């Protein structure tokens, strides 16, 4: 029922985790997909192969989204190939430990550069072409940490909270151009980002027990809501934050 036939999508951090799952799901829905990676080239090429096997085009770029020049060059190359970018999924991000009073400025700044500045760079580069076509879909990947905060990860929570505000602001600003801007806020997800902490079986069990639905979801469970927000089924939704956390954080 959901079709992205004929659309072109740029998904940042598309080589693994939520980005990978979203890229493959978009391709199944009929979209061509461009992804970027920073260091996991083999993983990115595997995603490209999977998308090609679905008879959709995939472009892969090595690009540091925290660097404006990298993002501009990537978008320029995409627009040389395609006549526009219909969907932008700002997924790339990092999650690191940081105790206030002991956290270095560089740890703080690195998180902001990637999790927040990267989204700004991508939106700045893509929005002009969306405005020309009078349509577009932007989905930002935030976190439940944006709502409840997260001890020892205050820099991460702050960056994701800023994405919520950015989403709401852009939704109103870009609505006259037919561009919808929404956000998904995942809770715990079984991805590489969480692999290290999930090595502790007791910690993993505690996380699972804290989720009312009683399971730690795979990345595909977040990719589905992203696909929904990028589809015509969500055509009257903009500025929304869709929480995907199994009931662990409930907010209106």
Rosetta silent file (secondary structure, phi, psi, omega in degrees, C-alpha in Angstrom):
SEQUENCE: XXXXXXXXXXXXXXXXXXXXXXXXXXXXXXXXXXXXXXXXXXXXXXXXXXXXXXXXXXXXXXXXXXXXXXXXXXXXXXXXXXXXXXXXXXXXXXXXXXXXXXXXXXXXXXXXXXXXXXXXXXXXXXXXXXXXXXXXXXXXXXXXXXXXXXXXXXXXXXXXXXXXXXXXXXXXXXXXXXXXXXXXXXXXXXXXXXXXXXXXXXXXXXXXXXXXXXXXXXXXXXXXXXXXXXXXXXXXXXXXXXXXXXXXXXXX
SCORE:     score description
SCORE:     0.000 S_00000001
   1 L     0.000  -36.702  176.559    0.000    0.000    0.000 S_00000001
   2 L   -84.429  125.228  179.125    2.896    2.351    0.711 S_00000001
   3 L  -130.411  133.040  172.386    4.674    3.309   -2.486 S_00000001
   4 L  -114.360   27.327 -176.199    7.651    5.587   -3.048 S_00000001
   5 L   -52.852  126.218  175.943    7.711    4.738   -6.738 S_00000001
   6 L    84.645   -2.899 -178.159    9.816    7.196   -8.716 S_00000001
   7 L   -91.211  158.053 -179.971   11.128    9.083   -5.696 S_00000001
   8 E  -119.423  130.841 -175.972   14.746    9.771   -4.838 S_00000001
   9 E  -125.562  141.979  170.556   15.964    9.630   -1.243 S_00000001
  10 E  -112.640  121.660 -178.780   19.126   10.659    0.546 S_00000001
  11 E  -121.263  112.446 -179.118   19.666    8.785    3.802 S_00000001
  12 L   -78.164  148.020 -177.093   22.640    9.838    5.911 S_00000001
  13 L    61.497   42.084 -172.581   24.443    7.144    7.839 S_00000001
  14 L   -88.518    8.799 -174.705   22.875    4.574    5.564 S_00000001
  15 L   -87.701  -15.889 -178.812   25.511    1.871    5.834 S_00000001
  16 L  -159.753  172.172  176.266   24.248    0.215    9.027 S_00000001
  17 H    59.392 -138.090 -178.269   21.651    0.194   11.771 S_00000001
  18 H   -61.436  -38.170  179.876   18.527    2.291   11.287 S_00000001
  19 H   -62.984  -42.693  178.402   19.988    3.900    8.157 S_00000001
  20 H   -64.383  -48.553 -178.788   20.616    0.564    6.501 S_00000001
  21 H   -60.787  -39.269  179.586   17.177   -0.781    7.381 S_00000001
  22 H   -68.630  -41.316  179.585   15.538    2.409    6.095 S_00000001
  23 H   -59.438  -46.281 -178.426   17.526    2.368    2.862 S_00000001
  24 H   -68.942  -38.207  179.511   16.487   -1.200    2.066 S_00000001
  25 H   -67.776  -40.377  176.112   12.862   -0.583    3.036 S_00000001
  26 H   -60.127  -41.667  179.945   12.699    2.534    0.856 S_00000001
  27 H   -63.888  -39.707  177.127   14.069    0.520   -2.049 S_00000001
  28 H   -62.878  -29.035  179.804   11.402   -2.144   -1.524 S_00000001
  29 L   -84.985   -0.924  173.809    8.839    0.651   -1.691 S_00000001
  30 L   105.182    7.927 -178.423   10.210    1.745   -5.069 S_00000001
  31 L   -94.554  143.774  165.912   12.601    4.565   -4.220 S_00000001
  32 E   -79.409  150.426 -171.055   16.117    5.073   -5.501 S_00000001
  33 E  -136.023  135.879  170.046   18.467    5.739   -2.610 S_00000001
  34 E  -113.830  136.781  179.376   21.696    7.636   -1.991 S_00000001
  35 E  -131.316  158.899  172.508   23.607    6.965    1.221 S_00000001
  36 E  -121.251  159.351  173.668   26.761    8.218    2.829 S_00000001
  37 E  -141.588  162.280  177.428   29.286    6.530    5.073 S_00000001
  38 L  -108.358  -45.514 -177.139   32.320    7.760    6.945 S_00000001
  39 L  -134.120  -19.352 -174.930   34.464    4.669    7.542 S_00000001
  40 L   -92.108   69.036 -175.999   32.351    1.549    6.859 S_00000001
  41 H   -63.975  -43.816 -178.071   32.862    1.318    3.111 S_00000001
  42 H   -61.628  -42.110  178.747   32.267   -2.423    2.866 S_00000001
  43 H   -62.064  -41.283  178.990   29.024   -2.141    4.801 S_00000001
  44 H   -63.755  -41.117  179.492   27.883    0.683    2.504 S_00000001
  45 H   -66.284  -32.270  177.315   28.684   -1.372   -0.590 S_00000001
  46 H   -67.998  -37.004  175.550   26.660   -4.259    0.833 S_00000001
  47 H   -64.712  -42.839  178.413   23.682   -1.951    1.215 S_00000001
  48 H   -59.333  -41.751  179.844   24.161   -0.813   -2.367 S_00000001
  49 H   -64.027  -41.313  179.132   24.186   -4.420   -3.530 S_00000001
  50 H   -63.520  -39.324  178.879   21.001   -5.135   -1.604 S_00000001
  51 H   -69.919  -39.725  177.704   19.257   -2.148   -3.166 S_00000001
  52 H   -62.161  -36.436  178.234   20.484   -3.081   -6.641 S_00000001
  53 L   -66.607  -17.821  176.569   19.040   -6.566   -6.116 S_00000001
  54 L   -94.302   10.330  177.891   15.696   -4.854   -5.576 S_00000001
  55 L    64.910   32.142  174.497   16.056   -3.220   -9.010 S_00000001
  56 L  -120.643  154.067 -179.739   16.541    0.269   -7.569 S_00000001
  57 L   -82.007  143.045  176.452   19.463    2.616   -8.046 S_00000001
  58 E  -136.865  130.260  173.255   21.821    3.306   -5.170 S_00000001
  59 E  -111.872  138.730 -177.347   24.606    5.861   -4.946 S_00000001
  60 E  -120.776  133.061 -179.213   27.206    5.643   -2.203 S_00000001
  61 E  -131.294  135.622  168.268   29.331    8.527   -0.966 S_00000001
  62 E   -84.622  114.663 -175.749   32.105    8.792    1.559 S_00000001
  63 L  -153.179  134.021  174.633   31.177   12.026    3.327 S_00000001
  64 L   -91.451  107.463 -173.689   31.611   13.485    6.786 S_00000001
  65 L   -67.682  -15.377  177.454   28.269   15.161    7.435 S_00000001
  66 L   -76.020   -9.919  179.698   29.821   17.377   10.094 S_00000001
  67 L  -106.271  116.968 -177.397   31.764   19.065    7.300 S_00000001
  68 H   -55.118  -42.370 -177.381   29.760   21.474    5.169 S_00000001
  69 H   -62.865  -38.570  178.492   32.037   21.012    2.157 S_00000001
  70 H   -63.690  -43.762 -177.353   31.543   17.228    2.188 S_00000001
  71 H   -67.613  -43.718  179.497   27.773   17.570    2.308 S_00000001
  72 H   -60.499  -44.688  179.842   27.635   20.193   -0.443 S_00000001
  73 H   -63.476  -42.928  179.401   29.811   18.074   -2.733 S_00000001
  74 H   -61.102  -47.578 -178.426   27.701   14.962   -2.071 S_00000001
  75 H   -65.321  -39.567  177.626   24.429   16.763   -2.797 S_00000001
  76 H   -59.817  -42.773  179.869   25.858   18.364   -5.939 S_00000001
  77 H   -65.971  -38.512  177.805   26.867   14.931   -7.259 S_00000001
  78 H   -63.802  -43.942 -177.921   23.433   13.527   -6.480 S_00000001
  79 H   -71.597  -20.829  173.216   21.701   16.394   -8.283 S_00000001
  80 H   -69.134  -32.466 -177.628   23.961   15.897  -11.294 S_00000001
  81 H   -88.282  -43.713 -178.864   22.590   12.366  -11.556 S_00000001
  82 L  -108.856  158.857  179.992   19.006   12.948  -10.419 S_00000001
  83 L   -84.347    1.947  177.032   16.715   15.888  -11.113 S_00000001
  84 L   172.268  168.799  173.439   16.085   16.327   -7.410 S_00000001
  85 L  -114.501  112.929 -176.372   16.077   14.806   -3.946 S_00000001
  86 L   -80.744  -36.876 -173.681   12.513   14.087   -2.855 S_00000001
  87 E  -129.343  131.566  174.078   13.229   12.657    0.592 S_00000001
  88 E  -119.617  120.703  175.248   15.949   13.489    3.102 S_00000001
  89 E  -111.153  110.001  179.237   16.393   11.225    6.126 S_00000001
  90 E   -87.803   91.439 -173.352   18.817   12.729    8.635 S_00000001
  91 L  -108.437  -31.616 -173.557   19.863    9.566   10.419 S_00000001
  92 L   -57.979  136.624  178.862   23.633    9.754   10.962 S_00000001
  93 L  -172.889  168.628  177.999   24.638   10.316   14.560 S_00000001
  94 L  -128.971  158.215  178.851   26.838    9.246   17.454 S_00000001
  95 L  -137.579  109.307 -177.336   26.199    8.295   21.086 S_00000001
  96 L  -127.339  163.675 -179.956   29.107    8.604   23.502 S_00000001
  97 L   -82.100  141.467  176.852   29.596    8.706   27.260 S_00000001
  98 E  -160.195  109.358  179.198   30.072   12.051   28.966 S_00000001
  99 L   -91.156  124.570 -177.809   29.925   12.826   32.683 S_00000001
 100 L   -60.476  134.188 -175.346   29.304   16.495   33.415 S_00000001
 101 L    97.711  -19.664  178.791   32.331   18.059   35.087 S_00000001
 102 L  -124.917  -11.244 -179.437   34.609   15.542   33.439 S_00000001
 103 L   -72.759  131.522  179.852   33.389   15.735   29.825 S_00000001
 104 L   -77.333  157.837  176.816   35.873   17.432   27.511 S_00000001
 105 H   -62.233  -33.226 -178.716   34.874   20.255   25.214 S_00000001
 106 H   -67.600  -39.854  177.108   35.873   18.106   22.270 S_00000001
 107 H   -61.390  -45.545  177.579   33.471   15.297   23.233 S_00000001
 108 H   -60.073  -49.535 -175.299   30.671   17.857   23.526 S_00000001
 109 H   -65.465  -38.249  179.608   31.615   19.587   20.272 S_00000001
 110 H   -60.813  -43.899  179.672   31.980   16.320   18.330 S_00000001
 111 H   -63.313  -43.105  179.265   28.454   15.286   19.245 S_00000001
 112 H   -66.816  -38.597 -179.931   27.025   18.652   18.238 S_00000001
 113 H   -61.591  -42.741 -175.542   28.961   18.681   14.960 S_00000001
 114 H   -84.672  -51.440 -172.638   27.645   15.308   13.887 S_00000001
 115 H   -74.734  -28.014 -176.163   24.208   15.060   15.489 S_00000001
 116 H  -115.401  -54.473  179.960   23.106   18.665   14.959 S_00000001
 117 H   -60.279  -36.168  179.675   25.399   20.501   12.538 S_00000001
 118 H   -60.501  -38.539  177.747   25.221   17.509   10.182 S_00000001
 119 H   -68.433  -41.912  177.239   21.455   17.863    9.957 S_00000001
 120 H   -59.367  -46.363 -179.724   21.775   21.600    9.373 S_00000001
 121 H   -61.130  -44.003 -177.621   24.295   21.047    6.563 S_00000001
 122 H   -66.629  -44.820  179.050   22.110   18.417    4.875 S_00000001
 123 H   -63.100  -43.508 -179.650   18.934   20.490    5.109 S_00000001
 124 H   -59.651  -36.785 -177.370   20.723   23.612    3.872 S_00000001
 125 H   -79.198  -32.124 -172.153   22.032   21.739    0.842 S_00000001
 126 H   -93.885  -35.187 -173.992   18.834   19.870   -0.060 S_00000001
 127 H   -55.727  -41.577 -179.756   16.019   22.322    0.719 S_00000001
 128 H   -55.094  -40.820  179.602   16.671   24.696   -2.241 S_00000001
 129 H   -71.307  -32.892  175.711   16.036   21.905   -4.754 S_00000001
 130 H   -66.227  -40.427  178.589   12.924   20.826   -2.840 S_00000001
 131 H   -60.842  -39.208  179.919   11.625   24.396   -2.934 S_00000001
 132 H   -62.032  -37.988 -178.210   12.067   24.466   -6.701 S_00000001
 133 H   -87.362   -6.177  179.367    9.941   21.341   -7.074 S_00000001
 134 L    60.849   32.974  175.117    7.401   22.565   -4.495 S_00000001
 135 L  -165.123  157.575  178.163    7.521   19.293   -2.612 S_00000001
 136 E   169.839  158.094  179.242    9.730   17.320   -0.268 S_00000001
 137 E  -132.070  124.337  176.454    9.892   15.103    2.762 S_00000001
 138 E  -122.004  125.920  177.255   12.409   15.527    5.575 S_00000001
 139 E  -124.037  119.804  178.237   12.567   13.042    8.433 S_00000001
 140 E   -99.044  140.406  178.610   14.976   13.637   11.306 S_00000001
 141 E   -99.755  107.963  179.091   16.010   10.838   13.637 S_00000001
 142 L  -100.205 -136.715 -176.984   15.968   12.093   17.207 S_00000001
 143 L  -168.484  156.231  171.982   15.707   10.001   20.399 S_00000001
 144 L   -60.807  -23.410  177.838   13.653    9.471   23.529 S_00000001
 145 H   -60.707  -24.473  178.915   16.617   11.141   25.235 S_00000001
 146 H   -67.128  -26.074 -176.308   15.339   14.387   23.716 S_00000001
 147 H   -95.198  -46.967 -172.942   12.222   14.097   25.872 S_00000001
 148 H  -100.872   -9.053 -171.917   13.383   12.529   29.130 S_00000001
 149 L    76.560  172.026  179.962   17.080   13.451   29.120 S_00000001
 150 L  -155.535  110.156 -179.836   19.779   10.867   29.700 S_00000001
 151 L   -57.450  138.101 -179.761   22.235   10.860   32.596 S_00000001
 152 L    69.482    6.466  175.114   25.886   10.644   31.516 S_00000001
 153 E  -139.754   38.531 -175.524   24.801   11.382   27.956 S_00000001
 154 H   -62.957  -32.376  178.959   23.626   14.979   28.388 S_00000001
 155 H   -67.199  -39.837  177.430   25.461   16.081   25.236 S_00000001
 156 H   -65.301  -48.054 -179.608   23.624   13.442   23.195 S_00000001
 157 H   -60.255  -40.907  179.812   20.257   14.350   24.739 S_00000001
 158 H   -63.181  -41.783 -179.357   20.893   18.043   24.088 S_00000001
 159 H   -66.711  -38.156 -179.411   21.702   17.419   20.435 S_00000001
 160 H   -75.790  -32.055  174.480   18.596   15.281   19.937 S_00000001
 161 H   -64.421  -38.064  177.710   16.402   17.766   21.777 S_00000001
 162 H   -63.130  -33.978  178.730   17.618   20.439   19.393 S_00000001
 163 H   -64.674  -35.407  177.726   16.506   18.248   16.477 S_00000001
 164 H   -62.941  -46.367  179.056   12.967   18.228   17.824 S_00000001
 165 H   -64.529  -39.598  178.092   12.923   22.039   17.925 S_00000001
 166 H   -63.327  -42.017  179.041   14.510   22.217   14.476 S_00000001
 167 H   -58.586  -49.698 -177.963   11.886   19.842   13.104 S_00000001
 168 H   -64.196  -39.933 -179.440    8.986   21.909   14.429 S_00000001
 169 H   -65.559  -47.170 -178.588   10.531   25.174   13.210 S_00000001
 170 H   -68.669  -30.466  179.746   11.235   23.908    9.697 S_00000001
 171 H   -58.355  -43.559 -179.824    7.808   22.302    9.440 S_00000001
 172 H   -74.123  -42.163 -177.354    6.159   25.713    9.635 S_00000001
 173 H   -64.060  -37.557 -172.595    8.807   27.497    7.582 S_00000001
 174 H   -98.939   -7.357 -179.900    8.743   25.019    4.713 S_00000001
 175 H   -55.385  -39.788  179.437    5.040   24.134    4.618 S_00000001
 176 H   -61.724  -16.395 -179.828    4.275   26.843    2.002 S_00000001
 177 H  -100.340    9.646  179.594    6.651   25.021   -0.338 S_00000001
 178 L    75.217   19.912 -178.992    4.941   21.648    0.056 S_00000001
 179 E  -104.148  121.577  178.240    7.773   20.297    2.197 S_00000001
 180 E   -99.207  135.233 -177.511    6.795   18.222    5.226 S_00000001
 181 E  -124.819  119.246 -179.278    9.256   17.921    8.094 S_00000001
 182 E  -135.046  177.645 -172.525    8.824   15.258   10.763 S_00000001
 183 E  -144.664  141.826  168.018   10.833   13.382   13.309 S_00000001
 184 E  -111.009  143.845 -178.971   11.067    9.883   14.745 S_00000001
 185 E  -125.288   90.040 -179.991   12.314    9.413   18.297 S_00000001
 186 E   -73.276  152.740  167.027   13.523    5.855   18.895 S_00000001
 187 L   -91.863 -141.811  176.028   14.213    4.392   22.302 S_00000001
 188 L   -63.409  134.958  177.645   16.655    1.524   22.692 S_00000001
 189 E  -135.288  143.265 -177.783   17.325   -0.233   19.377 S_00000001
 190 L   -80.545   81.236 -178.860   19.458   -3.313   18.725 S_00000001
 191 L  -127.271  176.203  177.237   22.128   -1.638   16.573 S_00000001
 192 H   -60.025  -32.160 -178.501   25.908   -1.343   16.444 S_00000001
 193 H   -60.614  -32.013 -177.871   25.637    1.898   18.440 S_00000001
 194 H  -101.768   -0.585 -172.996   24.334   -0.054   21.429 S_00000001
 195 H   -57.971  -39.386 -176.246   26.347   -3.226   20.881 S_00000001
 196 H   -64.631  -48.610 -178.534   29.007   -2.381   23.457 S_00000001
 197 H   -70.707  -28.211 -179.677   26.617   -1.755   26.363 S_00000001
 198 H   -77.586   -6.841  173.354   24.466   -4.728   25.357 S_00000001
 199 L   -63.612  -26.431  176.223   27.456   -7.041   25.832 S_00000001
 200 L   -80.828  106.462 -174.312   26.514   -6.837   29.508 S_00000001
 201 H   -60.599  -38.006  179.753   23.726   -9.412   29.710 S_00000001
 202 H   -66.297  -39.314  178.652   22.327   -7.990   32.958 S_00000001
 203 H   -65.592  -44.516  179.937   22.171   -4.489   31.464 S_00000001
 204 H   -61.080  -41.998  179.393   20.455   -5.763   28.339 S_00000001
 205 H   -63.237  -40.518  178.789   17.944   -7.671   30.431 S_00000001
 206 H   -63.418  -40.438  177.510   17.251   -4.572   32.495 S_00000001
 207 H   -62.574  -46.513 -178.132   16.649   -2.505   29.368 S_00000001
 208 H   -61.622  -40.938 -179.085   14.292   -5.110   27.960 S_00000001
 209 H   -70.026  -21.011  179.902   12.331   -5.292   31.211 S_00000001
 210 H   -81.356  -10.158 -178.411   11.979   -1.494   31.246 S_00000001
 211 L   -97.058  118.271 -177.709   10.119   -1.533   27.912 S_00000001
 212 L   -51.422  -37.159  178.647    6.384   -2.236   28.327 S_00000001
 213 L   -75.291   -8.006  170.752    6.267   -4.228   25.096 S_00000001
 214 L    74.268   24.775  179.890    9.050   -6.391   26.522 S_00000001
 215 L  -149.809  149.820  171.566   11.454   -6.363   23.605 S_00000001
 216 L   -95.561  117.131 -170.570   14.436   -4.462   22.244 S_00000001
 217 E   -76.172  152.618  169.162   13.496   -3.762   18.634 S_00000001
 218 L   -76.618  165.150 -178.813   15.629   -4.346   15.554 S_00000001
 219 L   -60.429  -24.785  179.032   16.305   -1.297   13.345 S_00000001
 220 H   -61.041  -27.125 -179.429   13.557   -2.375   10.951 S_00000001
 221 H   -73.043  -15.582  173.867   11.016   -1.383   13.625 S_00000001
 222 H   -95.977  -33.557  178.945   12.186    2.224   13.294 S_00000001
 223 H   -60.546  -35.980 -179.975   12.539    2.112    9.514 S_00000001
 224 H   -60.455  -51.020  176.091    8.805    1.378    9.178 S_00000001
 225 H   -60.695  -34.466  176.593    7.683    4.608   10.884 S_00000001
 226 H   -64.063  -43.984  177.625   10.221    6.557    8.802 S_00000001
 227 H   -59.533  -43.642  178.575    8.734    5.048    5.648 S_00000001
 228 H   -56.966  -46.935 -178.007    5.253    6.016    6.831 S_00000001
 229 H   -67.515  -22.827  178.380    6.283    9.641    7.363 S_00000001
 230 L   -89.630    0.075 -175.298    7.840    9.705    3.885 S_00000001
 231 L  -103.999  170.279  178.676    4.662    8.358    2.295 S_00000001
 232 H   -72.778  -12.696  175.557    1.407    9.901    1.126 S_00000001
 233 H   -66.138  -22.261 -179.487   -0.359    8.207    4.035 S_00000001
 234 H  -107.571   29.663 -171.499    1.185   10.934    6.203 S_00000001
 235 L   -66.897  -18.133  178.661    0.373   13.773    3.812 S_00000001
 236 L  -110.768   24.565  178.589   -1.352   15.865    6.516 S_00000001
 237 L  -116.843  122.978  172.846    1.347   15.338    9.159 S_00000001
 238 L  -152.111  148.626 -177.583    4.154   17.841    9.642 S_00000001
 239 L    74.245   17.129 -174.551    6.103   19.043   12.656 S_00000001
 240 L   -97.548  149.918  173.085    5.334   15.785   14.445 S_00000001
 241 E  -113.595  112.735 -178.466    7.551   13.662   16.688 S_00000001
 242 E   -96.638  108.877 -178.960    6.711    9.981   16.336 S_00000001
 243 E   -79.624  130.652 -178.150    7.963    8.092   19.389 S_00000001
 244 E  -126.833   80.138 -171.691    9.119    4.541   18.658 S_00000001
 245 L  -141.100   15.252  176.282   10.028    3.126   22.055 S_00000001
 246 L    66.881   18.230  179.068    7.660    0.297   22.940 S_00000001
 247 L    90.244    6.255 -176.070    5.882    2.462   25.512 S_00000001
 248 L   -73.411  -27.351  175.438    8.983    3.159   27.602 S_00000001
 249 L  -132.653  117.295 -177.606    8.530    6.928   27.352 S_00000001
 250 L  -111.794  125.301 -179.460    5.005    8.288   26.983 S_00000001
 251 L  -146.444  154.327 -179.685    4.464   11.931   26.110 S_00000001
 252 L   -98.099    0.000    0.000    1.765   13.990   24.440 S_00000001
